Amino acid sequence: PQGSEEAKAFVNAFLKRSMPKMKDEAIQDILTRKAVVLEHYSKKKTKQKRKKTKGFTAKQRREMHLFEIEPEQQRYTTFLPLHELWKQYIRDLCHGLKPDSQPHMVQGKLLKADLHGAIVTVTKSKCPSYVGITGIILQEFKHVFKIITKEDKLKVVPKLNNVFSLEIDGFISYIYGSKFQLRASERSAKKFKLKGTIDL
């Protein structure tokens, strides 16, 4: 405990250190009011800009062979579990595929759905050699499907000038590749016309 004189001296010294710009008379004037507001200058924190991590370019991905499936992995049976997962995904997307489900609703959902894992068949084509190809879609690009057949052959089928059919729980849907030349990520936001003229 300090005496009154010591306390007064301490306060005067403390105020001089805290408010060096003020004169002694001004400090004494403040003390007579019994209330002191000390000035505090906070240092502004400079925000560090976050650096965005850049992904690989398309050229780098090609050079690294990121999208290539190794020959020893090109087995139809290997991807059957993927097909089962896709079927469950479509059932959840369509809130259960029941006999009374409206076909145009199912068609609309399928057009926007991710098709990786779906079993598709080429039903019509300007190139006869593509007709009849059936398999699981392993990769979908803007212009082509990569399909693994039951013979363990990886087929690259262009979307242009081809009509594909896919079947799930009795519902058969047709995909006109010429109107389907989009990436999977872009299709979810696109509005498809269910009616219209289709030219192969």
Buried (B, 14 or more C-beta within 10 A) or exposed (E): EEEEEEEEEEEBEEBEEEBEEBEEEEBEEBBEEEEEEEEEEEEEEEEEEEEEEEEEEEEEEEEEEEEEBEEEEBEBEBBEEBBEEBBEBBBEBBEEBEEEBEEEEBBBBBBBBBBBBBBBBBBBBEEEEBBEBBBBBBBBBEBBBBBBBEEEEBBEBBBEBBBBBBEBBEBEBEBBBBBBBBEBEEBEEEEBEEEEEEEE
